[in-house]
């Protein structure tokens, strides 16, 4: 992946697949959150999904678990957890 300036990251989070040489791909997944971290991929009944922690700041109570599914492009993020009393973090 070529280097992306910080101010370009948010506008590049479209879920569009980009191709490297040798058949490798990457995408910057759409997320409504300021901070996103600890992403992992899982293959399930619906196909490939990416899950991660997202919110305003790690440790804050708005940290939730999000998921995006790959369907040609990555779908918009879906919030899976939302407990305003606790931070959903690793």
N, C-alpha and C positions, 0 to 999 in steps of 0.2 A: 504494500500500500504506500502510495506517495505521502509525504508529510503534509498535514493539514494544519493551517493556522488556527489557534483557539477560536477566533471570531467566526470562522467558517464551519465549525463543528455543528452547531445547532441547525443551520440551514441545510447541512448535508445529511441530517438524520431522517432520510426518506424511506429507508428499507430497500432501496433499489440495489440489486445485485451488480457488482462490478467484477470484472474478470482479470486475473493475473495470467501470465504465461503458465504453461503446464497444467491448465484446467482448474486452477485454484480460484476461489471466489471470496469476496468479502462484502459486507454491507454495514452501514451505520444505522442501527435500528431506531425507529421513532420512539420517543419517550417524552411524556409530559413533565418529567422531573429535571431539576437542576443538577442533582448528583445521582449517578448510576454506577453500581459496582458489583463485583462478584458474580458476573454472568456465567451461566453454564448452559449447555445444550442437552436436550433429551429427545429421544426418538420414541414416539408413542403411537396410539391408534390414529391420531389425527395427522401424523407425520412429524416433522422436525419443529421443536419449540425451543425458544431461548427464554430463560427465566433469570431475574436479577433483582437486586435491592435498589430502590429508588426513593427519592424524597428531596427535601430542601437541604439537609445536612446530616451526615452520619451521626447516629445517636439520638436525633430528634424523634419525637413521637409520630411524625408523619412518614417515617420510613416504612415502606410497604414492599411486598413481593409483587413483581410484575411479570407478565408473560406476553410474548409475541410469537405468532405461528408463521411458518414459511408456506406461502401458497403462491408461487411464482415470484412474489415480492414478500417482504416481511410485513405482516398486518400491524395496525396500530396497537400500542401496548394496552393490555388489560390488567387492571389492578385486581390481584387475587386475595390480598389481605388488607384489612383496614381497622386497626384497633387504636383509636386516638389516645389511649392511655399508655401504650407501649411502643417502642421502636422494634419493628420486625427486622432484625439484622442478625448476621452470623455472630 
